[in-house]
Amino acid sequence: MSRNAAVSRAGSEQALAVYQELRTRPGTTFDQVADGLQLSAEERERCREELAALGLTTADRSGARTVVDPDVALLRLLRRERDRLQERLAATSRAHTALESLAGPFLRAGATPRSEVEVEIVTDPQRVLRELTELTESVRTAVHVMHTGSVRREDMAAELDRDRCRAARGVRVRAMYSRRVGTVPEMTQHLADRAALGVELRLSPVVPMNMVLADENFALLPTDPHDPDSPTILARGPGLVRSYLALYEYCWQAASRYGEEPGESGGDGDGLSDQQRAALHMLASGIKDEQIARSLGVSLRTVSRLLSEVMQELGAASRFEAGVKAARLGLLDGEGPEQGA
């Protein structure tokens, strides 16, 4: 290991120690914790910057540090990632418009290959419906959809028709809705109808925007996530679509399966042993398997087995999903499962 890597690892461990102390000792200041851990001035600054960058602490006007719960920090990081993606999309759109005006005649003449990324702003709602119809006929493998609210009654039948067409062609369909739609009677029936057609459904307390993705090559989303009636962005090309698919996967892992209460999927963590809980805490803190093994005094194979048992207990398909579920159930901070939506 290089000296820089060793310093980076030590810094992360110190930041974790500071964060844990701040959470377990409410009212204690950052400097008091740093004094107790005997951190140098350089180590204090590095810890301060690392916790702030992760969103685990915030500073008020007086400069005092406030500790942020892991799930709140996770949502804030998600919002910042969404904003960065929107900025990137806007920049790409501006560049595309400039390129089209300057070099469009040459590109249309076939002198050069088509750009990998194509972005278009669509203002005609009928054009959006045509694009969805064409997508249903052309999609090959998968469609991923986000809904921030209820589907309009006049659009439900068309959506079910698209589901039937995709199911007949073996296309995988995933749809994520805001959890509050489960209280709307019409939506309750609509979700049941979609599930009966084989659509994979999940409900989430946070759905950042309406979105349709397909085959890692097609994206349909609003120019303003807070205004569903805003013009629509139509993007083609994996360069952009994969970024939005990563955001979708992030939200999908944190959502609850349709028909299950939040935290109902898998176990609630009551069956975890102390050793498994310790491994889970270190995993969620970003600690590598080798260091977990050293901390627990076990082999790498045992660490792998422990984490597999944790995933099985929580009903998680991946380590990332196990961390998300553990945070939701309060297993990372000593609290019980969260209540309500």
N, C-alpha and C positions, 0 to 999 in steps of 0.2 A: 504494500500500500504506500502511495506517495505521501509526503509530508502534508501537502494541501488537503488530500482526502482525509487524512487522520484528523487534521484540525477541523474540517467540516463536520466529521462524524461527532467529534467531541463537542462542537458547538451545538449540534442538534440535541445531544443528550442533555447538555446544560439548559437549553431552552425548555426541553420537556420537564426537567426537574423544577425549573422556576414556575412553569405553568401549573404543574401539579400542586406545588406549595401555595400558589395564589388561590387555587380553587378550594383547597382543603382548609385554608386559614383566611376566611373572609375578613376584610378590614386591614389586612397586612399590605403594606406598600411594596412596590417592586424593589426599591432600594433595601428595605428590611430583609426581604427574601434573599436578594443578592448578597447582602452582608452575611446572612446565616450560611450561605453556600460558599462564602469566601471567594467570590468571583472578582477577577481583576477588572479594571476600567474597560479594557478592550473586550473582555468576555461579556460584561454587562451590556455594552452597546450592541454586540453581535446578537445576544439573546433578545434584546429589546426589538431590534430590527426584524429578527426572524419571526417572533410572535406577532408583530404588527403586520408583516407581509402575509402571514397565514390567516389573518383576521381573528386570531385568538385573543388579542388584547386591543383596546382602543384608548386614545388619549382625549381627555376633556380639555377645556380652555386653560386650565391651570397646569396641564402637563401630567396629571395623575393618570395612572393606567387602570383601566377597567377590564376585568376578565369576561370573556365572551364564551358561552356554552358551545361545545363542538358542533351541534346541529345548526345553531344560528350562524356560526362561522361558515359552515358548509353551504348554506343557502346564500350567504353574501358572496362567497367565492363563485357560486353558480351564476349569480346576477352579473358579477364583473366579467365572467367569461362570456355571458350572453352579450353584454355591451361591447366587448372586444370583437366578437363575431359580427355584430351589426356594423361597427366601424369599418371592419375589413370589407364587408359586403358593400357598404356605401362607397368606399374608396375604389373598389373594383368596378362598381357601376359607373363612377365618374371617369375612370380610365377607359372603360369600354366605350362610353359616349364620345370621349375625345378621339379615340382611335377610329371609331366609325366615321366621324365627320372628316378626319384627315386622310384616312387610308381606305375608307369603305369601298370606293370604286375599284381599287386594285384587288381588295380581298374578294369582292363579288365576282370579279373577272376570273377568279380561280388561280391567280398567280401564286398564292401561298395557301397552306393548309388552314382549315378552320381553327379558331382559337379553342383551347381546351376548356375555357370557361366562358359561358355566354350568360349575360344578365339582361333582363328586360323588365321594365315597369309597366304593368298592365292595369289600366283604369276601367276597362269594360267588364262588368260582372259576367256577362254572357261568354266572353272570351275565356274567363277562368273556368266556367262550367265545361266549355268545349275541351279545354286542356285536361280537365279531370276525366272526361269521357275518353279522350285519346290515350291518356295514361292507362286507364283500365284495360284498353285493348292492346297496349304495347308493352306493359310491364312484364318482366320475365321471372323475377325471383321473389321480391318482397316490397311491400308498401308499409310505411311507418307514419302514423298520423297523431297529431296533438290537437286537442280541443280545449280552449280555455273556459268554455261555457256550454250551454245546451245547443243541440242542433235544431235549426228551425223546422217546424212541423212540415212545411212544404218541401224540405230537402231530405226528410227521413227515407221516403220511399226510394228516391234516386240512390241514396247511399246503400240501402239494402240490395238494390239491383246490381250496383258495382261489386258488392261483397259476393253475390252469387256468381257473377262472371269470373271474378278472381279465384274463387274457390274451385270452380269448374276447371280452371287452367292450372291449379296447383300452386297458386301464388300465396305466399305467407302474408297475412295482414295483421299488423299490431296497431292498436288504438289506445291512446291515453287521454283520460278526461279529468277535469277538476272534480274533486271528491264531492263538491256541493251538488253536482248534477244528480247524484243518487237520491236526492230528496224531491226531485221533479217527477211526478207520476208518468208523464209521457216518455221521459228519458229512461225511466226504469224499465219500461216495456221495450223501448228501442235498444237498450243495451242487451236485454235478454234475447231479442231477435238477432242481434249481431253475433252474440256468443253462440247461438244455436247454429249459425252459419260457419262457425269455426274461427271467427275473429278472436285474437288474443287481446284481452282487455285488462287495463290497470287503471286505478284511481289514485290521484296524488293531491296533496294539499296545495302544492305549488306547480302550476303549469305555466311556463314563461311566455308562451305565444302559441297561436294557431300555426300549424305546420303540416305539410305533406311532403314526404321524402319517398323516393323510389329508386331501386337498383343502384344506389350510390352515384346516380347520375342526374337526378331530377329533384328540384326543391321548389315548393310553392309556399310563400309566407308573406305576412303583411309588412308594409314599409314601416308602420307604427304598431308595435306589439300591443299597445294599450287601446288601439282603435281598430276593431275588426272590420270596419267599413273603409279603412284606408286603402289606397292602391296596393296592388299585389306585386310582389317580386317573384319573377319567374327565372330560375337559375338552372343552368345545365352545365355539367362537367364535374368530375370527381374532385377537382381542386377546392371547390367551395362546399359541395354536398357532403363530403366526408367530415368536414368540420361540424356541420349541423347534425350529422348522424352521431358524432361523438357526444354532442350535447344531448341528443335524444336518448342515447344509451345511458348517460349519466342520470337523467330523470327517470328512465324506465326502471333502473335498478332500485331507486329509492321509493318507487310507487308500490301500492298494495294490489295484489291480484283481485280481479273482479269477483265479488261474492264473499270476500274475506274481510274481516275487520282489520284495521291497522294493527300490525304486530301479530296477527293470527297465523300467518304463514310460517310453518315450521314451529319450533319450540320457543319458549320465552326466556331461555337461558337458565332456568332453575336447575336443570340437570347438569350444569357445568361444574367440574371439579375446580378446586383452587388453582391447580396447575394449568388447567385449560383457560380459566379466566385470566391468569397472568399472561399466558401466551397471547390471548385475545387483546389485552391492553397494549402489549408491546407491538403486535401487528398493526393495530389502529394508530399507533404513534409513529408508524413508518420504520420501525426497527427491523433489520434484516434477519433472516432465519439463523445465520451464524451467531449473531449476537444474542438472539433469543435462547439458542442452545447453551451458550456460555452462561447466561444469566440464570437459567433453570438447572444447569449442571447436567444436561442430557445431550444425546446425540442429535445430529441433523435429521436422522430418520424418525426419531421420537417427536421432534418438533413438527415434522410433516404429518405424522399421525395425529398429534394433538390438534393441529389446525383443521385437519380433515374431520375430526370428531366435532369440533366447534361448528364447522359449516353444516354438518349433518344435524346437530342439535338445533341450529337456528333455521334450518331449511333453506340454506343459501347455496347457490350454484357456483359462487366464486368467492375469493377472499374479499374482494371489494364489496360484494353484496353482504357478506358477513359483517364487515365493518359498519355498513350503513344500517343494517338491522340492529346491531349491537348498540349503536348510538340512539336509534329510535326507541329501543327498549330500556334505555338508561343503564346499560351494563358497563358503560365506560366511565360513569361518574358516581356509581354507588346508589343511583336512584332507581326506582321501579319503572315499569313501562309507562310511556307517556299516555296521558288521558285525553280522549277526545281527538277531534281532527284539527 
